[in-house]
Amino acid sequence: MIGDYKTMGKAVSSERIALAARIKALRTYHGWRQEDVAASLGWSINSYGDIEQCRKRVYTHQLMALAKHFRVSVGWLVAGERGDVPKQTLEIIDNSIYFNLR
């Protein structure tokens, strides 16, 4: 549930939760493990996993790297702007995001 996410005792914003859900949905869509994405980006598994689990903030350079890796725009990762993602992919990912937010 959205309200259940907390980082260091503070509630996590719904925008951050949605970002994490989009990243997880993309990873799952491609059939990758967290370890696969982290290795591809040159990050530690903890660093990547913490982003996906809303345990750490995401910096601009990390957003850019994630967008490039997943071949989507930073706008889609951050706000769900739908211009650059194929419709079939969006449907699959939207369903996954909805499932992950429940």
N, CA and C atoms as an extended XYZ file, in Angstrom:
306
Properties=species:S:1:pos:R:3:atomname:S:1:resname:S:1:resid:I:1 pbc="F F F"
N         0.840       -1.170        0.000 N   MET     1
C         0.000        0.000        0.000 CA  MET     1
C         0.894        1.246        0.000 C   MET     1
N         0.462        2.291       -0.655 N   ILE     2
C         1.288        3.474       -0.823 CA  ILE     2
C         1.705        4.077        0.513 C   ILE     2
N         0.816        4.228        1.447 N   GLY     3
C         1.131        4.850        2.721 CA  GLY     3
C         2.064        4.037        3.588 C   GLY     3
N         2.331        2.788        3.226 N   ASP     4
C         3.159        1.920        4.044 CA  ASP     4
C         4.653        2.126        3.832 C   ASP     4
N         5.063        2.818        2.796 N   TYR     5
C         6.474        3.027        2.527 CA  TYR     5
C         7.018        4.098        3.446 C   TYR     5
N         8.111        3.773        4.113 N   LYS     6
C         8.778        4.754        4.972 CA  LYS     6
C        10.278        4.585        4.813 C   LYS     6
N        10.974        5.691        4.843 N   THR     7
C        12.422        5.697        4.787 CA  THR     7
C        12.918        6.470        5.987 C   THR     7
N        13.701        5.813        6.828 N   MET     8
C        14.217        6.422        8.046 CA  MET     8
C        13.102        7.091        8.845 C   MET     8
N        11.965        6.405        8.951 N   GLY     9
C        10.856        6.907        9.745 CA  GLY     9
C         9.977        7.930        9.058 C   GLY     9
N        10.347        8.371        7.866 N   LYS    10
C         9.559        9.377        7.153 CA  LYS    10
C         8.767        8.704        6.041 C   LYS    10
N         7.540        9.171        5.831 N   ALA    11
C         6.712        8.658        4.744 CA  ALA    11
C         7.354        9.026        3.409 C   ALA    11
N         7.254        8.134        2.451 N   VAL    12
C         7.808        8.355        1.120 CA  VAL    12
C         6.701        8.922        0.233 C   VAL    12
N         7.036        9.892       -0.595 N   SER    13
C         6.035       10.525       -1.454 CA  SER    13
C         5.495        9.538       -2.485 C   SER    13
N         4.267        9.783       -2.907 N   SER    14
C         3.656        8.918       -3.914 CA  SER    14
C         4.415        8.998       -5.235 C   SER    14
N         5.031       10.141       -5.533 N   GLU    15
C         5.818       10.275       -6.762 CA  GLU    15
C         7.041        9.358       -6.728 C   GLU    15
N         7.674        9.299       -5.582 N   ARG    16
C         8.856        8.440       -5.440 CA  ARG    16
C         8.472        6.967       -5.521 C   ARG    16
N         7.335        6.633       -4.950 N   ILE    17
C         6.852        5.256       -5.012 CA  ILE    17
C         6.526        4.886       -6.455 C   ILE    17
N         5.898        5.810       -7.181 N   ALA    18
C         5.570        5.550       -8.581 CA  ALA    18
C         6.842        5.397       -9.417 C   ALA    18
N         7.859        6.211       -9.158 N   LEU    19
C         9.140        6.076       -9.848 CA  LEU    19
C         9.724        4.685       -9.609 C   LEU    19
N         9.749        4.267       -8.353 N   ALA    20
C        10.283        2.946       -8.017 CA  ALA    20
C         9.479        1.843       -8.698 C   ALA    20
N         8.176        2.007       -8.749 N   ALA    21
C         7.322        1.009       -9.399 CA  ALA    21
C         7.589        0.948      -10.903 C   ALA    21
N         7.802        2.104      -11.534 N   ARG    22
C         8.120        2.119      -12.972 CA  ARG    22
C         9.447        1.415      -13.236 C   ARG    22
N        10.438        1.693      -12.405 N   ILE    23
C        11.745        1.060      -12.578 CA  ILE    23
C        11.623       -0.452      -12.397 C   ILE    23
N        10.926       -0.872      -11.367 N   LYS    24
C        10.753       -2.305      -11.131 CA  LYS    24
C         9.972       -2.957      -12.273 C   LYS    24
N         8.933       -2.277      -12.748 N   ALA    25
C         8.136       -2.819      -13.848 CA  ALA    25
C         8.977       -2.969      -15.116 C   ALA    25
N         9.816       -1.985      -15.404 N   LEU    26
C        10.696       -2.088      -16.575 CA  LEU    26
C        11.666       -3.250      -16.429 C   LEU    26
N        12.245       -3.360      -15.256 N   ARG    27
C        13.199       -4.457      -15.017 CA  ARG    27
C        12.517       -5.806      -15.203 C   ARG    27
N        11.343       -5.947      -14.625 N   THR    28
C        10.590       -7.198      -14.722 CA  THR    28
C        10.182       -7.473      -16.165 C   THR    28
N         9.737       -6.434      -16.857 N   TYR    29
C         9.326       -6.554      -18.257 CA  TYR    29
C        10.456       -7.132      -19.104 C   TYR    29
N        11.678       -6.701      -18.828 N   HIS    30
C        12.837       -7.178      -19.583 CA  HIS    30
C        13.371       -8.513      -19.080 C   HIS    30
N        12.832       -8.985      -17.960 N   GLY    31
C        13.276      -10.266      -17.416 CA  GLY    31
C        14.620      -10.193      -16.708 C   GLY    31
N        14.971       -9.007      -16.238 N   TRP    32
C        16.252       -8.818      -15.568 CA  TRP    32
C        16.082       -8.897      -14.057 C   TRP    32
N        17.141       -9.320      -13.390 N   ARG    33
C        17.208       -9.282      -11.931 CA  ARG    33
C        17.817       -7.945      -11.515 C   ARG    33
N        17.647       -7.594      -10.257 N   GLN    34
C        18.274       -6.365       -9.765 CA  GLN    34
C        19.777       -6.414      -10.000 C   GLN    34
N        20.361       -7.575       -9.799 N   GLU    35
C        21.801       -7.732       -9.986 CA  GLU    35
C        22.216       -7.422      -11.428 C   GLU    35
N        21.366       -7.814      -12.391 N   ASP    36
C        21.668       -7.572      -13.801 CA  ASP    36
C        21.720       -6.074      -14.104 C   ASP    36
N        20.721       -5.362      -13.626 N   VAL    37
C        20.659       -3.916      -13.879 CA  VAL    37
C        21.807       -3.206      -13.173 C   VAL    37
N        22.027       -3.555      -11.917 N   ALA    38
C        23.112       -2.922      -11.160 CA  ALA    38
C        24.454       -3.130      -11.858 C   ALA    38
N        24.725       -4.346      -12.282 N   ALA    39
C        25.993       -4.640      -12.959 CA  ALA    39
C        26.114       -3.856      -14.262 C   ALA    39
N        25.027       -3.793      -15.021 N   SER    40
C        25.047       -3.075      -16.288 CA  SER    40
C        25.319       -1.587      -16.099 C   SER    40
N        24.811       -1.037      -15.001 N   LEU    41
C        25.014        0.384      -14.716 CA  LEU    41
C        26.327        0.663      -13.988 C   LEU    41
N        26.981       -0.393      -13.510 N   GLY    42
C        28.210       -0.211      -12.743 CA  GLY    42
C        27.932        0.214      -11.318 C   GLY    42
N        26.740       -0.120      -10.809 N   TRP    43
C        26.335        0.235       -9.454 CA  TRP    43
C        26.380       -1.012       -8.587 C   TRP    43
N        26.401       -0.809       -7.288 N   SER    44
C        26.281       -1.952       -6.389 CA  SER    44
C        24.824       -2.409       -6.380 C   SER    44
N        24.610       -3.668       -6.048 N   ILE    45
C        23.251       -4.189       -5.948 CA  ILE    45
C        22.480       -3.424       -4.880 C   ILE    45
N        23.149       -3.063       -3.793 N   ASN    46
C        22.482       -2.304       -2.733 CA  ASN    46
C        22.026       -0.935       -3.220 C   ASN    46
N        22.861       -0.275       -3.996 N   SER    47
C        22.509        1.047       -4.500 CA  SER    47
C        21.281        0.974       -5.394 C   SER    47
N        21.293        0.024       -6.330 N   TYR    48
C        20.133       -0.119       -7.217 CA  TYR    48
C        18.901       -0.577       -6.431 C   TYR    48
N        19.055       -1.589       -5.608 N   GLY    49
C        17.931       -2.126       -4.844 CA  GLY    49
C        17.305       -1.097       -3.931 C   GLY    49
N        18.126       -0.238       -3.338 N   ASP    50
C        17.605        0.806       -2.455 CA  ASP    50
C        16.724        1.794       -3.222 C   ASP    50
N        17.080        2.079       -4.464 N   ILE    51
C        16.240        2.963       -5.290 CA  ILE    51
C        14.907        2.287       -5.572 C   ILE    51
N        14.959        1.033       -5.953 N   GLU    52
C        13.738        0.298       -6.295 CA  GLU    52
C        12.846        0.082       -5.073 C   GLU    52
N        13.432        0.057       -3.893 N   GLN    53
C        12.668       -0.153       -2.666 CA  GLN    53
C        12.377        1.154       -1.917 C   GLN    53
N        12.642        2.286       -2.556 N   CYS    54
C        12.390        3.613       -1.963 CA  CYS    54
C        13.193        3.856       -0.690 C   CYS    54
N        14.360        3.260       -0.591 N   ARG    55
C        15.173        3.455        0.607 CA  ARG    55
C        16.214        4.558        0.427 C   ARG    55
N        16.350        5.068       -0.793 N   LYS    56
C        17.288        6.168       -0.999 CA  LYS    56
C        16.769        7.089       -2.084 C   LYS    56
N        17.231        8.293       -2.053 N   ARG    57
C        16.874        9.270       -3.074 CA  ARG    57
C        17.553        8.924       -4.388 C   ARG    57
N        16.958        9.400       -5.452 N   VAL    58
C        17.526        9.184       -6.778 CA  VAL    58
C        18.036       10.531       -7.285 C   VAL    58
N        19.294       10.574       -7.647 N   TYR    59
C        19.900       11.801       -8.140 CA  TYR    59
C        19.734       11.909       -9.651 C   TYR    59
N        19.871       13.122      -10.157 N   THR    60
C        19.666       13.381      -11.580 CA  THR    60
C        20.515       12.476      -12.450 C   THR    60
N        21.799       12.319      -12.123 N   HIS    61
C        22.663       11.483      -12.954 CA  HIS    61
C        22.206       10.022      -12.925 C   HIS    61
N        21.616        9.589      -11.813 N   GLN    62
C        21.097        8.228      -11.739 CA  GLN    62
C        19.836        8.080      -12.588 C   GLN    62
N        18.962        9.081      -12.551 N   LEU    63
C        17.772        9.056      -13.397 CA  LEU    63
C        18.150        8.981      -14.870 C   LEU    63
N        19.146        9.758      -15.240 N   MET    64
C        19.593        9.749      -16.638 CA  MET    64
C        20.155        8.385      -17.031 C   MET    64
N        20.927        7.789      -16.145 N   ALA    65
C        21.493        6.461      -16.422 CA  ALA    65
C        20.392        5.406      -16.517 C   ALA    65
N        19.414        5.478      -15.619 N   LEU    66
C        18.299        4.518      -15.652 CA  LEU    66
C        17.487        4.674      -16.939 C   LEU    66
N        17.188        5.913      -17.310 N   ALA    67
C        16.423        6.154      -18.531 CA  ALA    67
C        17.162        5.618      -19.755 C   ALA    67
N        18.459        5.864      -19.825 N   LYS    68
C        19.252        5.370      -20.950 CA  LYS    68
C        19.272        3.843      -20.956 C   LYS    68
N        19.459        3.241      -19.799 N   HIS    69
C        19.522        1.783      -19.698 CA  HIS    69
C        18.213        1.135      -20.152 C   HIS    69
N        17.079        1.698      -19.707 N   PHE    70
C        15.780        1.122      -20.024 CA  PHE    70
C        15.193        1.646      -21.331 C   PHE    70
N        15.903        2.598      -21.962 N   ARG    71
C        15.476        3.189      -23.230 CA  ARG    71
C        14.112        3.875      -23.131 C   ARG    71
N        13.962        4.670      -22.088 N   VAL    72
C        12.787        5.512      -21.907 CA  VAL    72
C        13.274        6.908      -21.541 C   VAL    72
N        12.359        7.857      -21.486 N   SER    73
C        12.760        9.219      -21.119 CA  SER    73
C        12.775        9.382      -19.605 C   SER    73
N        13.537       10.366      -19.162 N   VAL    74
C        13.523       10.719      -17.751 CA  VAL    74
C        12.111       11.166      -17.372 C   VAL    74
N        11.435       11.849      -18.282 N   GLY    75
C        10.058       12.284      -18.040 CA  GLY    75
C         9.124       11.127      -17.753 C   GLY    75
N         9.332       10.018      -18.451 N   TRP    76
C         8.481        8.853      -18.189 CA  TRP    76
C         8.807        8.251      -16.830 C   TRP    76
N        10.084        8.154      -16.512 N   LEU    77
C        10.444        7.603      -15.205 CA  LEU    77
C         9.885        8.446      -14.069 C   LEU    77
N        10.001        9.751      -14.207 N   VAL    78
C         9.621       10.643      -13.117 CA  VAL    78
C         8.113       10.883      -13.068 C   VAL    78
N         7.506       11.125      -14.224 N   ALA    79
C         6.113       11.574      -14.218 CA  ALA    79
C         5.165       10.702      -15.037 C   ALA    79
N         5.687        9.664      -15.656 N   GLY    80
C         4.815        8.802      -16.446 CA  GLY    80
C         4.422        9.405      -17.781 C   GLY    80
N         5.198       10.380      -18.279 N   GLU    81
C         4.923       10.951      -19.601 CA  GLU    81
C         5.040        9.841      -20.633 C   GLU    81
N         4.016        9.693      -21.439 N   ARG    82
C         3.855        8.487      -22.224 CA  ARG    82
C         4.306        8.596      -23.685 C   ARG    82
N         4.914        9.665      -24.092 N   GLY    83
C         5.208        9.886      -25.496 CA  GLY    83
C         6.180        8.923      -26.149 C   GLY    83
N         7.100        8.345      -25.409 N   ASP    84
C         8.168        7.576      -26.056 CA  ASP    84
C         8.135        6.079      -25.757 C   ASP    84
N         7.034        5.597      -25.188 N   VAL    85
C         6.961        4.178      -24.860 CA  VAL    85
C         5.847        3.541      -25.694 C   VAL    85
N         6.136        2.428      -26.416 N   PRO    86
C         5.107        1.785      -27.238 CA  PRO    86
C         3.879        1.395      -26.413 C   PRO    86
N         2.689        1.483      -27.044 N   LYS    87
C         1.423        1.243      -26.350 CA  LYS    87
C         1.375       -0.133      -25.682 C   LYS    87
N         1.795       -1.177      -26.371 N   GLN    88
C         1.748       -2.528      -25.793 CA  GLN    88
C         2.639       -2.612      -24.553 C   GLN    88
N         3.805       -2.011      -24.619 N   THR    89
C         4.710       -1.996      -23.476 CA  THR    89
C         4.080       -1.231      -22.314 C   THR    89
N         3.451       -0.089      -22.618 N   LEU    90
C         2.794        0.698      -21.573 CA  LEU    90
C         1.727       -0.112      -20.853 C   LEU    90
N         0.928       -0.863      -21.606 N   GLU    91
C        -0.141       -1.653      -20.989 CA  GLU    91
C         0.434       -2.682      -20.025 C   GLU    91
N         1.481       -3.366      -20.442 N   ILE    92
C         2.114       -4.378      -19.585 CA  ILE    92
C         2.691       -3.721      -18.334 C   ILE    92
N         3.404       -2.620      -18.536 N   ILE    93
C         4.040       -1.941      -17.419 CA  ILE    93
C         3.001       -1.309      -16.501 C   ILE    93
N         1.967       -0.686      -17.066 N   ASP    94
C         0.915       -0.092      -16.237 CA  ASP    94
C         0.275       -1.139      -15.336 C   ASP    94
N         0.009       -2.315      -15.873 N   ASN    95
C        -0.576       -3.392      -15.068 CA  ASN    95
C         0.374       -3.801      -13.949 C   ASN    95
N         1.656       -3.873      -14.245 N   SER    96
C         2.647       -4.238      -13.244 CA  SER    96
C         2.759       -3.159      -12.173 C   SER    96
N         2.740       -1.897      -12.584 N   ILE    97
C         2.826       -0.791      -11.626 CA  ILE    97
C         1.622       -0.821      -10.703 C   ILE    97
N         0.442       -1.012      -11.272 N   TYR    98
C        -0.767       -1.068      -10.445 CA  TYR    98
C        -0.659       -2.190       -9.425 C   TYR    98
N        -0.182       -3.345       -9.871 N   PHE    99
C        -0.024       -4.489       -8.976 CA  PHE    99
C         0.974       -4.167       -7.854 C   PHE    99
N         2.078       -3.509       -8.206 N   ASN   100
C         3.115       -3.201       -7.214 CA  ASN   100
C         2.701       -2.107       -6.231 C   ASN   100
N         1.749       -1.267       -6.609 N   LEU   101
C         1.306       -0.196       -5.722 CA  LEU   101
C         0.236       -0.656       -4.745 C   LEU   101
N        -0.357       -1.816       -4.987 N   ARG   102
C        -1.420       -2.296       -4.095 CA  ARG   102
C        -0.856       -2.869       -2.842 C   ARG   102
